[in-house]
Amino acid sequence: MAGITLAQAEAKLTLWMAANDAVAGGQEYEIDTGSGSRRLKRADASEILTQIKFWDNLVKTLSGGAVSRTRYLVPE
C-alpha cells in the first residue's frame, strides 16, 4: 500500500475541521426524558484538536512547507 497522499491528508484535515465546527456550539447537551434527564456528549474536543494538529502537520510536510531541521554545532 502506498503512503498517504497530499490530497488524502487535506481531505482528512477538512473533515476534522468540519467536526470541530459542528461541536463548537454545543459540546454537551441535556435531554428531558419526562422521568428525569439525560446528558449526552457529542464529541471529545481534545481528540478533535489532536487530529487537526496531526493532519495539519502531515499536510505541511507533504506539501513541502514547515519542514523543521535541527542542526547541532559543536565548538572546537
C-alpha positions as CSV (number, residue, x, y, z in Angstrom):
1,M,0.0,0.0,0.0
2,A,1.3,3.4,-0.9
3,G,1.6,6.2,1.6
4,I,-0.9,8.9,2.3
5,T,-1.1,11.4,-0.5
6,L,-1.4,15.2,0.0
7,A,-4.9,15.1,-1.3
8,Q,-5.9,12.5,1.2
9,A,-4.3,14.4,4.1
10,E,-6.0,17.6,3.0
11,A,-9.4,15.8,2.9
12,K,-8.9,14.4,6.4
13,L,-7.9,17.8,7.7
14,T,-11.0,19.3,6.1
15,L,-13.1,16.6,7.8
16,W,-11.7,17.2,11.2
17,M,-12.1,21.0,10.8
18,A,-15.8,20.4,10.0
19,A,-16.1,18.2,13.1
20,N,-14.7,21.0,15.2
21,D,-17.1,23.5,13.8
22,A,-20.0,21.1,14.3
23,V,-19.4,20.7,18.1
24,A,-18.1,24.2,18.8
25,G,-21.5,25.5,19.7
26,G,-22.8,22.5,21.8
27,Q,-20.2,20.1,23.2
28,E,-22.8,18.6,25.6
29,Y,-26.5,18.8,25.8
30,E,-29.2,17.5,28.1
31,I,-32.5,15.9,27.2
32,D,-35.5,15.9,29.4
33,T,-36.9,12.3,29.3
34,G,-40.0,13.1,31.3
35,S,-38.9,11.0,34.2
36,G,-35.5,12.7,34.5
37,S,-32.9,13.9,32.2
38,R,-30.0,12.5,30.2
39,R,-26.8,14.3,29.4
40,L,-25.2,13.5,26.1
41,K,-21.7,14.4,24.8
42,R,-21.4,14.9,21.1
43,A,-17.7,14.6,20.7
44,D,-14.4,14.7,22.5
45,A,-13.0,18.2,21.7
46,S,-9.4,17.3,22.8
47,E,-9.4,14.3,20.3
48,I,-10.6,16.6,17.5
49,L,-7.8,19.1,18.3
50,T,-5.3,16.2,18.3
51,Q,-6.5,15.0,14.9
52,I,-6.5,18.6,13.5
53,K,-2.9,19.1,14.6
54,F,-1.8,15.7,13.2
55,W,-3.4,16.2,9.8
56,D,-2.2,19.8,9.6
57,N,1.4,18.8,10.2
58,L,1.1,16.0,7.6
59,V,-0.3,18.4,5.0
60,K,2.5,20.8,5.7
61,T,5.1,18.0,5.4
62,L,3.6,16.6,2.2
63,S,3.4,20.0,0.6
64,G,7.0,20.8,1.4
65,G,6.1,23.5,4.0
66,A,7.1,23.9,7.6
67,V,10.0,21.5,7.4
68,S,12.0,21.8,10.6
69,R,15.5,20.8,10.8
70,T,17.7,20.6,13.8
71,R,21.4,21.3,13.5
72,Y,23.9,20.8,16.2
73,L,27.1,22.9,16.4
74,V,30.0,21.5,18.4
75,P,32.5,24.2,19.4
76,E,36.1,23.2,18.9
